């Protein structure tokens, strides 16, 4: 009978499929908003004095020591932006591999 060669996928083809399935790209306006970090962005804390955003309390403390050295640092005064919108800022709207098909 026939000696057909089995189908083989190249490394580049597999890499392209993984990239397309796991990268957050596309999705129109919803995808753009999602990549920007949702309604509040990726920064979690906001300085109550100058409204500068910081991704963590450590970064906020460094900001405070450099920009507001005369005032004592108070963690409770820093506003948690993610808590205002429910804790999750991104949902991976345009990530094809993130949702199960029905």
C-alpha positions in Angstrom: 0.0 0.0 0.0 1.0 3.7 0.1 3.9 5.0 2.1 2.5 8.4 2.9 4.6 10.5 5.3 2.9 11.5 8.6 1.9 15.1 8.9 4.6 17.0 10.9 4.3 20.5 12.3 7.3 22.8 12.3 8.5 24.4 15.5 7.7 27.8 14.0 4.1 26.7 13.2 3.5 25.4 16.8 5.1 28.6 18.2 2.7 30.7 16.1 -0.3 28.7 17.3 0.7 29.1 20.9 1.3 32.8 20.5 -2.1 33.3 18.8 -3.9 31.3 21.5 -2.3 32.9 24.6 -1.6 36.6 23.6 -4.2 39.3 24.4 -4.5 41.1 21.1 -7.5 42.2 19.0 -11.0 42.2 20.5 -11.9 45.7 19.3 -12.7 48.4 21.9 -13.2 45.8 24.6 -9.8 44.2 23.9 -8.1 47.6 24.0 -9.7 48.5 27.3 -8.7 45.1 28.7 -5.1 45.5 27.6 -5.0 48.9 29.3 -5.9 47.3 32.6 -9.7 47.8 32.7 -11.3 50.9 34.2 -8.4 51.7 36.6 -5.4 50.5 34.8 -2.7 48.2 36.1 -1.6 50.4 39.0 -3.2 49.3 42.2 -2.6 52.3 44.6 -3.2 56.0 44.3 -1.3 58.6 46.3 -3.9 60.7 48.2 -1.7 63.9 47.9 -0.6 64.0 44.3 -2.8 61.3 42.8 0.2 59.4 41.4 -0.4 55.7 40.7 1.8 52.9 42.0 1.6 49.1 41.4 2.4 48.1 44.9 2.7 49.4 48.5 6.5 49.1 48.3 6.5 51.4 45.2 4.0 53.7 46.9 6.3 53.9 50.0 9.3 54.8 47.8 7.2 57.4 46.0 6.2 58.8 49.3 9.7 59.0 50.7 10.9 60.8 47.6 8.0 63.2 46.9 6.5 63.8 50.3 9.5 63.4 52.8 8.1 65.7 55.4 4.8 63.8 55.9 4.6 60.4 57.6 3.7 57.4 55.4 0.2 56.0 56.0 -0.7 52.8 54.1 -4.4 53.2 55.0 -4.5 56.6 53.2 -3.4 55.1 49.9 -6.5 54.3 47.9 -6.8 50.7 46.5 -8.0 51.2 42.9 -8.6 47.5 42.2 -11.0 47.1 45.2 -13.2 49.8 43.8 -13.9 47.8 40.6 -14.2 44.3 42.2 -10.6 43.2 42.4 -10.0 42.0 38.8 -9.0 44.6 36.2 -8.4 42.4 33.2 -10.4 39.4 31.8 -8.4 38.4 28.7 -11.2 39.4 26.4 -9.2 38.7 23.2 -7.2 35.7 24.4 -8.4 32.8 22.4 -7.0 30.1 24.5 -8.4 31.4 27.8 -12.0 30.3 27.4 -13.4 26.8 26.9 -15.5 26.3 23.8 -19.0 25.2 24.4 
